[in-house]
Amino acid sequence: MKHWLVGLLLLVPALTHAGPAGVNTVPTEDPGDQVYDRVYQGLEGAKFWVVFEADMGRRMETVAPDWGADYNRNKLTSVKSMVFCNLWWTNRLANADPNLLGLCPLHLRIFTRDGRTTVSWPRLSTMAEGSPGLETVQALDQELLEIVRRAVTPDKLHRHLALRLG
């Protein structure tokens, strides 16, 4: 039993998949609209206020005739965006290095392809390399990653563990 639990815990970091060096990606099999709602609620619950939302997939559909064969070559079925801020983190970034205010507001995308939904957003620490505020940005990166992971995998791991261990 302990070996099974250790193995499962070793898989938790795999909930974030490698993408391009400057991009975080967290995939799931859940429908895009559900993931979007959970990420929105997770951000708002952590006082990251969502200040703008855009359904980029629908907007792209409107120009599909103009783009012809170049339209949606990856066959995405949904692309939505969120722009969000947190006053406390804005203050921390300003205190660490005022130039880091260029990272605000923060943003992410949620897209669906072949029934698989992915949340993606910039890895802020990649952009802050060389800044005296790098540690602050790394902490912000970690908080955002935890918020998104919890939203993408809400209690699934905990329910599974409870069933297996209970």
C-alpha positions as CSV (number, residue, x, y, z in Angstrom):
1,M,0.0,0.0,0.0
2,K,2.8,2.5,0.9
3,H,4.5,1.7,-2.4
4,W,1.4,2.6,-4.3
5,L,1.0,5.9,-2.4
6,V,4.7,6.8,-3.0
7,G,4.3,6.0,-6.7
8,L,1.2,8.2,-7.0
9,L,2.9,11.1,-5.2
10,L,5.8,10.9,-7.6
11,L,3.3,11.4,-10.5
12,V,1.8,14.6,-9.1
13,P,4.5,16.8,-10.7
14,A,3.6,15.2,-14.1
15,L,0.3,17.1,-13.8
16,T,2.2,20.0,-15.5
17,H,3.5,18.9,-18.9
18,A,6.5,20.3,-20.6
19,G,5.8,22.8,-23.3
20,P,7.9,25.5,-24.7
21,A,10.5,26.8,-22.1
22,G,8.5,29.9,-21.4
23,V,5.1,28.4,-21.2
24,N,3.3,26.4,-18.4
25,T,0.8,23.9,-19.6
26,V,-1.6,21.8,-17.5
27,P,-3.7,19.3,-19.5
28,T,-6.9,17.5,-18.5
29,E,-9.6,15.3,-20.1
30,D,-12.3,17.5,-18.6
31,P,-14.5,19.7,-21.0
32,G,-13.1,23.1,-21.6
33,D,-16.1,25.0,-20.2
34,Q,-15.9,23.2,-16.9
35,V,-12.1,23.8,-16.7
36,Y,-12.6,27.5,-17.6
37,D,-15.2,27.9,-14.8
38,R,-13.0,26.1,-12.2
39,V,-9.9,28.1,-13.2
40,Y,-12.0,31.4,-13.0
41,Q,-13.3,30.4,-9.5
42,G,-9.8,29.3,-8.4
43,L,-8.3,32.6,-9.4
44,E,-11.0,34.7,-7.9
45,G,-10.9,32.6,-4.7
46,A,-7.2,33.5,-4.4
47,K,-7.9,37.2,-5.0
48,F,-6.7,37.2,-8.6
49,W,-9.5,39.3,-10.0
50,V,-10.4,38.4,-13.6
51,V,-10.7,41.8,-15.3
52,F,-11.2,40.6,-18.9
53,E,-12.4,37.5,-20.7
54,A,-12.4,36.7,-24.4
55,D,-13.7,33.8,-26.4
56,M,-10.9,33.8,-28.9
57,G,-12.2,30.7,-30.7
58,R,-15.5,32.4,-31.6
59,R,-13.7,35.5,-32.7
60,M,-11.4,33.5,-34.9
61,E,-14.4,31.8,-36.5
62,T,-15.7,35.2,-37.7
63,V,-12.6,35.7,-39.8
64,A,-12.2,32.1,-41.0
65,P,-13.4,33.0,-44.5
66,D,-10.6,35.6,-44.8
67,W,-8.0,33.2,-43.5
68,G,-9.0,30.2,-45.7
69,A,-6.8,27.2,-45.3
70,D,-4.7,28.9,-42.6
71,Y,-7.7,29.0,-40.2
72,N,-7.5,26.7,-37.2
73,R,-5.1,24.1,-38.6
74,N,-4.7,22.5,-35.2
75,K,-8.5,21.8,-35.1
76,L,-9.0,23.5,-31.7
77,T,-12.6,23.3,-30.6
78,S,-12.4,26.0,-28.0
79,V,-9.9,28.9,-27.2
80,K,-10.7,31.2,-24.3
81,S,-8.6,33.8,-22.5
82,M,-8.5,35.4,-19.1
83,V,-6.7,38.5,-18.0
84,F,-6.3,38.9,-14.2
85,C,-4.6,40.8,-11.5
86,N,-3.8,40.6,-7.8
87,L,-3.0,43.8,-5.9
88,W,-0.8,42.1,-3.3
89,W,1.3,40.5,-6.0
90,T,1.4,43.7,-7.9
91,N,2.8,45.5,-4.8
92,R,5.4,42.7,-4.3
93,L,6.6,42.9,-7.9
94,A,6.8,46.7,-7.7
95,N,8.9,46.4,-4.4
96,A,11.2,43.7,-5.8
97,D,11.8,45.4,-9.2
98,P,9.5,48.1,-10.7
99,N,10.3,46.8,-14.2
100,L,8.5,43.6,-13.3
101,L,5.2,45.6,-13.4
102,G,5.4,44.9,-17.1
103,L,4.3,41.3,-16.3
104,C,0.9,42.7,-15.0
105,P,-1.8,42.0,-15.7
106,L,-1.4,38.3,-16.0
107,H,-3.1,36.2,-18.6
108,L,-3.8,32.6,-19.5
109,R,-5.5,30.5,-22.3
110,I,-7.7,27.5,-22.1
111,F,-8.0,25.5,-25.3
112,T,-9.5,22.2,-26.3
113,R,-8.4,19.8,-29.0
114,D,-9.4,16.2,-29.6
115,G,-11.4,16.2,-26.4
116,R,-8.3,17.2,-24.3
117,T,-8.3,20.6,-22.6
118,T,-5.1,22.5,-21.8
119,V,-4.5,25.5,-19.6
120,S,-1.5,27.5,-20.7
121,W,0.2,30.7,-19.5
122,P,3.6,32.4,-19.6
123,R,6.3,31.2,-17.2
124,L,6.9,34.5,-15.6
125,S,10.3,33.5,-14.2
126,T,11.6,33.0,-17.7
127,M,10.8,36.6,-18.5
128,A,12.3,37.8,-15.2
129,E,15.7,36.2,-15.5
130,G,18.4,38.7,-14.5
131,S,16.0,40.8,-12.4
132,P,16.6,41.4,-8.7
133,G,13.0,40.4,-8.2
134,L,13.4,36.9,-9.7
135,E,12.6,35.1,-6.4
136,T,9.4,37.0,-6.1
137,V,8.4,36.1,-9.6
138,Q,9.3,32.4,-9.0
139,A,7.0,32.5,-5.9
140,L,4.2,34.0,-8.1
141,D,4.8,31.3,-10.7
142,Q,4.4,28.6,-8.1
143,E,1.2,30.1,-6.7
144,L,-0.4,30.3,-10.2
145,L,0.7,26.8,-10.9
146,E,-0.9,25.5,-7.7
147,I,-4.1,27.4,-8.4
148,V,-4.4,26.0,-11.9
149,R,-3.5,22.5,-10.8
150,R,-6.2,22.5,-8.1
151,A,-8.7,23.8,-10.6
152,V,-7.8,21.3,-13.3
153,T,-7.8,18.3,-10.9
154,P,-10.4,19.2,-8.3
155,D,-10.5,16.6,-5.6
156,K,-10.0,13.8,-8.2
157,L,-6.7,12.8,-6.6
158,H,-8.2,13.2,-3.1
159,R,-11.3,11.2,-3.9
160,H,-9.2,8.4,-5.5
161,L,-6.9,8.3,-2.5
162,A,-9.8,8.2,0.0
163,L,-11.4,5.3,-1.9
164,R,-8.1,3.4,-2.1
165,L,-7.0,4.2,1.5
166,G,-10.4,4.2,3.2
